[in-house]
């Protein structure tokens, strides 16, 4: 079965999915998830009643859901009502079933945590440290990763000061920096590491993280000095910052004889950490 139309397990039951390469996100069959959580014998009727109870959900249904090609019951690929993770969580809020309650409690918990982090940003770093440790990353790698978040924040603050818009413009400049230092676009970099929705930085080695930080920190400093006024000028600064880090990468590779940008991803990084612990 094609990767974009594969079936995933949801509480040991099958849910049809669709992978969107352009947006880099998964879409899920609304009918399948509602069927599993509601345990309704007539899921289509249940969805109708659910929408009639929740007028806000009903009015935004066309925005939340979109028909996408998935495997139908007759074995053919047909357009099925689908939604992304955000839309799915919104729909789950309207499902009156014990199976939906754990999701609702999780949403409440996450919402509470985000409010706490807004009041005390240090909590976000503490929570990130705890999450990475649970995944199996080394403390050395985690410290680099958390530092990279700080460096990234300084860069985006500078972009805000220069009138760069969040979203597409951020993405274009980030891609410019990444390509200039690594030799790969973000999409090609993720493909090299066999990634989809996963965060690219979470799949970088220590040295990759260091060079990425160097590229972003250098871009920030150049921007502060040159004070670019247009997006084109910001893009030129981003390229220069990345280029400087790229020259450093080439010098290290020349001296060591080893490539810094490799297919190794989080699994390899975590496995290496486990092996080092076993060797001690």
C-alpha positions in Angstrom: 0.0 0.0 0.0 1.3 3.5 -0.8 2.7 5.3 2.2 0.3 8.2 1.8 -2.7 6.0 2.0 -1.5 3.5 4.7 -3.7 2.4 7.6 -2.5 3.1 11.1 -3.6 1.6 14.4 -5.7 3.7 16.8 -6.3 1.9 20.1 -5.6 -1.4 18.2 -8.2 -0.5 15.6 -7.5 0.6 12.0 -7.7 4.3 10.9 -7.2 5.3 7.3 -4.7 8.1 6.8 -3.3 10.3 4.1 0.1 11.9 4.1 0.4 15.4 2.5 3.9 15.9 1.3 3.4 19.6 0.6 2.1 20.4 4.1 4.1 17.7 5.8 1.2 16.5 7.9 -1.1 13.4 8.4 -4.8 13.5 7.7 -7.1 11.0 9.4 -10.4 9.5 8.4 -13.1 11.3 10.5 -15.5 8.4 10.2 -12.9 5.8 11.4 -11.9 7.8 14.5 -15.5 8.7 15.4 -16.5 5.1 15.0 -13.8 3.9 17.3 -14.4 6.4 20.1 -18.2 6.5 19.9 -18.7 2.8 19.3 -21.8 3.8 17.3 -23.5 1.2 15.2 -24.3 3.9 12.6 -21.4 6.3 12.6 -22.8 8.5 9.8 -25.9 9.1 11.8 -23.8 9.7 14.9 -21.7 12.4 13.1 -24.9 14.1 11.9 -26.3 14.2 15.5 -22.9 15.3 16.8 -22.8 18.3 14.4 -26.4 19.2 15.2 -25.5 19.4 18.9 -22.3 21.4 18.3 -23.4 24.4 16.1 -19.9 25.9 16.1 -18.3 22.6 14.9 -21.1 22.3 12.3 -20.5 25.8 10.9 -16.8 25.1 10.6 -17.1 21.6 9.3 -16.0 22.5 5.8 -12.9 24.2 7.1 -12.0 21.4 9.6 -12.7 18.5 7.1 -11.6 17.9 3.6 -12.2 15.0 1.2 -8.9 13.1 0.5 -8.1 9.9 -1.3 -8.1 6.8 1.0 -8.8 3.1 0.8 -12.6 2.5 0.7 -14.5 -0.6 1.9 -14.6 -1.9 -1.7 -10.8 -1.9 -1.9 -10.6 1.1 -4.2 -9.1 4.6 -3.5 -12.0 7.0 -3.0 -12.4 10.5 -1.5 -13.0 10.2 2.3 -13.8 13.0 4.8 -10.5 13.6 6.6 -8.9 16.1 9.0 -5.5 16.8 10.5 -4.5 16.4 14.1 -5.8 19.8 15.2 -9.2 19.2 13.5 -9.3 15.7 15.0 -8.9 16.9 18.5 -11.6 19.5 17.9 -14.0 16.8 16.7 -13.2 14.6 19.7 -14.3 17.3 22.1 -17.8 16.8 20.7 -17.9 13.0 21.1 -19.9 12.0 24.2 -18.2 8.7 25.0 -16.0 7.2 27.8 -13.4 6.4 25.2 -13.1 10.1 24.3 -12.6 11.2 27.9 -8.8 10.5 28.0 -8.3 12.8 25.1 -10.4 15.6 26.7 -8.4 15.3 29.9 -5.1 15.4 28.0 -6.3 18.5 26.1 -7.2 20.2 29.4 -3.8 19.2 30.9 -1.9 20.6 27.9 -3.8 23.8 28.0 -3.1 24.2 31.6 0.6 23.6 31.0 0.8 26.2 28.2 -0.8 28.8 30.5 1.8 28.0 33.2 4.6 28.3 30.6 3.3 31.7 29.4 3.6 33.0 33.0 6.9 31.2 33.6 8.8 30.3 30.4 11.5 28.4 32.3 8.9 25.6 32.9 8.9 25.0 29.1 12.6 24.2 29.2 12.2 22.0 32.3 9.4 20.1 30.5 11.4 19.7 27.3 14.4 18.4 29.3 12.1 15.8 31.0 10.6 14.8 27.6 13.9 14.3 25.9 15.3 12.3 28.8 12.3 10.0 28.7 12.9 9.5 24.9 16.5 8.3 25.7 18.6 11.3 24.5 21.9 12.0 26.4 22.1 15.0 28.7 24.9 16.4 26.5 22.6 16.2 23.4 19.7 17.7 25.4 21.8 20.7 26.6 22.7 21.4 23.0 19.1 21.1 21.9 17.8 23.4 24.6 20.6 25.9 23.7 19.5 25.7 20.0 15.9 26.7 21.1 17.4 29.8 22.8 19.4 30.7 19.8 16.4 30.2 17.5 14.3 32.5 19.7 16.9 35.3 19.5 16.8 35.0 15.7 13.0 35.1 15.4 13.0 38.1 17.8 15.4 39.8 15.4 13.2 38.9 12.4 10.2 40.3 14.2 12.2 43.6 14.6 12.9 43.6 10.9 9.3 43.1 9.9 9.6 39.5 8.8 6.2 37.8 8.9 5.7 34.6 10.8 4.7 31.5 8.7 5.9 31.5 5.1 8.5 34.2 5.4 10.0 32.5 8.5 10.0 29.2 6.6 11.7 30.7 3.5 14.5 32.3 5.6 15.0 29.2 7.7 15.3 27.2 4.5 17.8 29.7 3.2 20.0 29.4 6.3 19.8 25.6 6.3 20.6 25.1 2.7 23.6 27.5 3.0 25.2 25.7 5.8 24.2 22.1 5.1 24.0 22.0 1.4 20.4 20.7 1.5 17.0 22.3 1.6 15.0 21.4 4.7 12.8 19.1 2.6 15.9 17.3 1.2 17.5 17.2 4.7 14.4 15.5 6.2 14.2 13.1 3.3 17.9 12.2 3.9 17.0 11.3 7.5 13.8 9.6 6.5 11.6 12.1 8.4 8.1 13.3 7.9 6.3 15.3 10.6 9.3 14.9 13.0 11.3 17.9 14.0 14.5 18.1 12.0 16.6 19.4 14.9 15.4 16.5 17.1 17.1 14.3 14.6 20.5 16.1 14.4 23.7 15.0 15.9 25.6 17.2 18.4 27.7 18.6 15.6 24.8 19.2 13.3 23.1 21.1 16.1 26.2 23.2 16.8 26.5 24.2 13.1 22.8 25.0 12.9 23.1 27.2 16.0 26.2 28.9 14.5 24.3 29.6 11.3 21.3 31.1 13.1 23.4 33.0 15.7 25.6 34.5 12.9 22.5 35.5 11.0 21.2 37.3 14.1 24.4 39.2 14.6 24.7 40.2 10.9 21.1 41.3 10.9 21.6 43.5 14.0 24.6 45.2 12.2 23.1 45.6 8.7 19.5 46.3 9.8 17.8 44.9 6.6 14.7 46.7 5.7 13.2 44.4 3.0 12.5 40.7 2.8 15.0 40.4 0.0 17.7 42.0 2.2 16.7 39.6 5.1 17.1 36.7 2.8 20.6 37.8 1.8 21.5 38.1 5.4 20.1 34.6 6.1 22.2 33.2 3.3 25.4 34.9 4.5 24.8 33.6 8.1 24.3 30.1 6.8 27.2 30.4 4.4 29.7 31.2 7.2 28.6 28.1 9.1 28.7 26.1 5.8 32.4 27.1 5.4 33.0 25.8 8.9 31.3 22.5 8.1 33.5 22.1 5.0 36.6 22.8 7.0 35.7 20.3 9.7 34.9 17.6 7.0 38.2 18.3 5.3 40.1 17.8 8.6 38.2 14.8 9.8 37.4 13.1 6.5 33.8 12.5 7.7 30.5 13.9 6.6 28.7 15.9 9.2 25.2 15.9 7.5 24.3 12.2 7.5 21.1 10.0 7.3 21.4 9.3 11.0 18.2 10.3 12.9 16.9 10.3 16.4 16.7 6.5 16.5 20.4 6.3 15.8 21.3 9.0 18.3 19.3 7.4 21.1 20.7 3.9 20.2 24.2 5.3 20.4 23.5 6.8 23.8 22.2 3.4 25.0 25.2 1.6 23.7 27.6 4.0 25.4 25.8 3.4 28.7 26.1 -0.4 28.2 29.8 -0.1 27.5 30.5 1.7 30.8 
